[in-house]
Structure formats: C-alpha cells, structure tokens
Amino acid sequence: MSTDNQEVIEYSFFHGDKKISVNQFLGKNLRLTWTGNIFCRKCTKKTKKSFGEGFCYTCFMSAPEASPCIIHPELCEAHLGKGRDLEYEERNHNQPHFVYLAATEIVKVGVTRATQVPTRWIDQGANAAIIIAETPNRYLAGVIEVALKDVFSDKTNWQNMLRNFTDESIDLIEEKWKSEELLPSDLSEYFNENEEVFEFNYPVISYPEKVSSMSFDKTPEVSGILTGIRGQYLMFDNKNVINIRKHTGFEIEMHA
C-alpha cells in the first residue's frame, strides 16, 4: 500500500495505473481473495513461493533490493563501490540517510534513506518519530544504529502496535539528547540537533483487544468489516489482521 501523510494518513492500492483509496472502505465489508498466483516484484515471472517480501528465489539472491544491507545497514558496501548493482547502490545507498527514534509503546531506533521520510515511519506504524543523525551513506547510518541498539530496540512489536499500546510518558526530544551521549566520538559529527517531532494519525475506527494474523497462503480469503489501517496492516472487526506488504507479488481480487 502506498501512503500519503495528510491530517489522517491516506492509504491506496494500485491496479495498473489506477490509484484506489483504501480509506474509503473503512466501516464497510471488504473481501480480499488470493487467486493462487504470485509474481516476482523484480523480474515479474510467476513463482510458486515469495521470498523477502515479493521476490522469486533467483531475484532474492541477486537483486539489490534484497541485499543483506536492507535489513542490516551496517553491512552496506556502497561507499566502497561494492554491491549487487553499483548503479542501484549509488542511487539508493550511497545517499543521505537518517538515523531516527520512533515511539510506540517503546522507543525504537532505525535507519531510512532521507527520501523515505516520513514513509518509513508510517509503514512501521509509529506514533511519532524524531531524527537523531544524518549521514552521507547507508553504512554510517547502520554503524550508528548498531551503537545505539544496547539502549534502544531496533524492532517494533507489531501486535502491540495494532492494539495501540502506547507509552504517553515517552519524550522523544529527551531520548534524542540521551542518544547523543551514547554516540562514539568518531560518529558524533553526524548528530542532528533539529528537535522537530513528526506525529502520525492513522485511519482507525477501533483497535482490537487481540489480533490474529492471517496469511493468504494459508487462508486464501480474508474478509470482514475494515476497522482500521496502520503500518502496512489491514484490521478487521473479527480481530483478523493481514500484513499487505508481506504479500507483495500476490495476485489479489478485492470485493467491497
């Protein structure tokens, strides 16, 4: 799903060139049915199984979009002129990156390309986020993230996020300055003093007390009244939730 950070975040599906608002289905019955087909997001060939959010196995092992440094930025070698695709690496990884803190029920540290702000935070379902460092490449951002992992988590608890567990006592500005004290001296030059806090308002009618994660390869049809959208998840009144991004490449029929 694509996102647009408005007063209430707008989510959309794409059908060819046609953009379809997902928000319009809130409070209505929505049925999503998997046709049984999966197409690789890179080479577009039909595949029996999806790897790493939408790749066939060959592309998962070779495509720059599936490089290990996507998950572990500290492994990036773009600044050394190395990588699976040097043109891709130069365009996407050897570019300005932000290290940030995001708040849900905990404070999470993460890395994103500067051009992905605020999309990255919305995709994670963050309540709020603040930039703590700006680096010239992905590698250095990853090194800073690793340096802060002993104090801040690098993962979001998706179940708690979908139940809207929050800690109102979190002060991201205070946490930002705490992070400065934790930075190794050779990385302190990348600290960003801007105290702007980004906040997000998701299109949710009601949050579930419990969640049951669905997967199209196990349950080909997911349906119910759409009660909310957060991160890359659709939430239904029967407590079922489904991660749309996880099913990149799946051919889905939608009925509302």
C-alpha positions in Angstrom: 0.0 0.0 0.0 1.2 3.5 -0.8 0.8 6.2 1.8 0.1 10.0 1.9 0.8 11.8 5.2 -2.3 14.0 5.5 -4.2 15.0 8.6 -5.3 11.4 8.5 -2.9 9.1 6.6 -4.3 8.1 3.3 -3.7 4.5 2.1 -4.0 3.4 -1.5 -3.8 0.3 -3.7 -2.7 0.4 -7.3 -4.4 -1.5 -10.0 -2.2 -0.9 -13.1 -2.1 2.9 -13.3 -5.3 3.3 -11.3 -5.0 4.5 -7.7 -7.7 3.2 -5.3 -8.2 4.7 -1.9 -8.3 2.1 0.9 -9.6 4.6 3.4 -13.0 4.7 1.6 -13.6 1.1 2.7 -13.4 1.8 6.5 -16.5 0.6 8.2 -17.6 -1.5 5.2 -17.3 -5.1 4.3 -14.2 -5.9 2.4 -13.2 -9.2 0.9 -9.7 -10.0 -0.4 -9.2 -13.3 -2.2 -5.9 -14.7 -3.4 -6.1 -16.2 -6.9 -3.2 -18.6 -6.2 -0.8 -16.6 -8.4 2.4 -14.9 -7.2 4.6 -12.8 -9.4 8.1 -11.7 -8.6 8.3 -7.9 -7.9 11.7 -7.7 -9.7 11.5 -9.9 -12.8 7.7 -10.3 -12.8 7.9 -14.0 -13.5 5.4 -16.3 -11.9 6.8 -18.0 -8.8 5.5 -20.7 -6.5 6.8 -19.0 -3.4 7.6 -15.5 -2.4 10.9 -14.7 -0.7 11.7 -11.5 1.2 8.5 -9.5 0.5 7.9 -10.4 -3.1 10.9 -11.9 -4.8 11.4 -15.2 -6.6 14.3 -17.1 -5.2 16.7 -16.1 -8.0 16.0 -12.4 -7.5 16.0 -12.7 -3.8 19.6 -14.0 -4.1 20.7 -11.5 -6.7 18.6 -8.3 -6.7 20.0 -5.2 -5.0 16.6 -4.6 -3.5 17.1 -7.8 -1.5 20.7 -7.2 -0.4 21.5 -8.1 3.2 22.1 -4.4 4.0 18.4 -3.7 3.5 17.9 -5.4 6.9 21.4 -4.7 8.3 22.6 -1.3 7.0 25.9 -1.7 8.7 26.7 -4.4 6.1 26.4 -1.9 3.2 29.4 -1.5 1.0 28.1 1.1 -1.5 30.5 3.7 -0.1 33.3 1.3 -1.1 31.9 0.9 -4.7 30.7 -2.6 -4.0 27.3 -4.2 -4.1 25.0 -6.4 -6.2 24.2 -3.5 -8.6 26.6 -0.5 -8.4 24.2 1.9 -10.1 21.4 0.9 -7.7 23.7 1.2 -4.7 24.9 4.6 -5.8 21.4 5.9 -6.3 19.8 4.4 -3.1 22.5 3.6 -0.6 25.4 6.0 -1.2 22.9 8.8 -0.5 22.0 10.8 2.7 20.4 8.6 5.4 18.8 9.4 8.7 19.0 7.5 12.0 15.8 8.1 13.9 14.0 7.2 17.1 10.3 6.2 16.7 7.8 5.8 19.5 5.0 3.3 20.1 4.9 1.6 23.5 8.7 1.7 23.4 11.4 3.8 21.7 12.8 2.2 18.6 16.0 3.1 16.7 16.1 2.7 12.9 17.6 3.8 9.6 16.0 5.2 6.5 17.0 6.9 3.3 16.4 10.7 3.6 13.9 10.5 0.7 11.8 7.9 2.6 10.8 10.4 5.3 8.0 10.1 6.6 7.0 7.0 4.6 9.3 4.7 6.6 7.8 5.7 9.9 4.3 5.3 8.7 5.0 1.9 7.3 6.2 0.9 10.8 3.1 2.2 12.4 5.0 4.7 14.6 3.0 7.2 16.8 5.8 9.7 16.4 9.4 10.0 15.3 12.5 12.2 15.5 15.7 12.4 13.5 18.9 12.0 15.6 21.6 11.8 13.0 22.2 12.4 9.3 24.9 10.5 7.4 26.2 10.6 3.8 25.6 6.9 3.2 23.7 3.9 4.5 26.7 2.2 6.0 27.5 5.0 8.5 23.8 5.2 9.5 23.9 1.4 10.2 27.0 1.8 12.3 25.2 4.4 14.4 22.2 2.2 14.7 24.3 -0.7 16.0 25.9 1.6 18.5 22.5 2.5 20.0 21.0 -1.0 20.0 22.1 -1.7 23.5 19.8 1.1 24.8 17.0 1.3 22.1 15.2 -1.6 20.5 15.5 -2.0 16.7 12.2 -3.8 16.3 8.6 -2.9 16.5 6.2 -5.2 18.4 3.6 -5.4 15.6 0.9 -7.0 17.9 1.2 -4.2 20.5 1.2 -1.6 17.7 -2.0 -2.9 16.3 -3.6 -2.9 19.7 -2.5 0.7 20.1 -0.3 0.1 23.1 1.4 3.4 23.8 3.6 5.0 26.5 2.5 8.6 26.8 5.5 9.3 29.0 7.9 8.9 26.1 9.6 12.2 25.4 11.4 11.8 22.0 13.3 15.1 22.4 14.7 13.9 25.7 15.5 10.5 24.2 17.2 12.2 21.3 19.7 14.0 23.5 20.2 10.9 25.5 21.3 9.2 22.3 23.9 11.9 21.6 25.6 10.9 24.8 25.8 7.3 23.6 27.4 8.0 20.3 31.0 7.0 19.9 33.2 10.1 19.5 34.0 9.3 15.8 30.3 9.4 15.0 29.2 12.4 17.0 29.7 14.7 14.0 26.6 13.2 12.3 24.3 14.1 15.2 21.4 16.3 14.0 20.3 19.0 16.6 16.9 19.6 15.0 14.2 18.9 17.6 11.2 18.5 15.2 8.9 15.6 16.2 6.8 14.1 13.5 3.4 12.7 14.6 1.0 10.4 12.7 -2.8 9.9 12.7 -3.9 6.5 11.3 -7.3 5.8 9.8 -8.6 3.6 12.6 -12.2 3.3 13.8 -11.4 0.9 16.6 -8.4 -1.1 17.8 -8.7 -4.8 18.6 -8.0 -6.2 22.1 -6.5 -9.2 20.4 -5.1 -9.8 16.9 -5.0 -12.9 14.7 -2.5 -12.6 11.9 -3.7 -14.0 8.5 -1.7 -15.2 5.5 -3.0 -15.7 2.0 -1.0 -18.9 1.5 -2.8 -20.4 4.5 -6.1 -18.6 4.3 -6.8 -17.6 0.6 -9.7 -15.3 1.6 -9.7 -12.6 4.2 -12.9 -10.7 4.9 -14.8 -8.7 7.4 -15.6 -5.1 8.2 -12.5 -3.0 7.8 -12.0 -1.2 11.1 -8.5 0.3 10.6 -5.3 0.6 8.7 -1.9 1.1 10.4 1.6 0.4 9.3 1.1 -2.0 6.4 -1.7 -3.9 8.1 -5.5 -4.0 7.5 -7.6 -4.7 10.6 -11.0 -6.3 10.6 -13.8 -6.5 13.1 -13.3 -10.2 13.6 -9.8 -9.4 15.1 -8.1 -10.7 11.9 -5.2 -8.6 10.6 -3.1 -9.0 7.5 0.2 -7.5 6.5 -0.2 -6.3 2.9 3.5 -5.7 2.3 4.3 -9.3 3.3 2.2 -10.4 0.4 3.9 -8.2 -2.3 3.6 -10.1 -5.6 0.4 -12.0 -4.6 -2.4 -11.5 -7.1 -5.4 -10.5 -5.1 -9.1 -9.9 -6.1 -10.8 -7.2 -4.0 -14.6 -7.0 -3.4 -16.3 -4.3 -1.4 
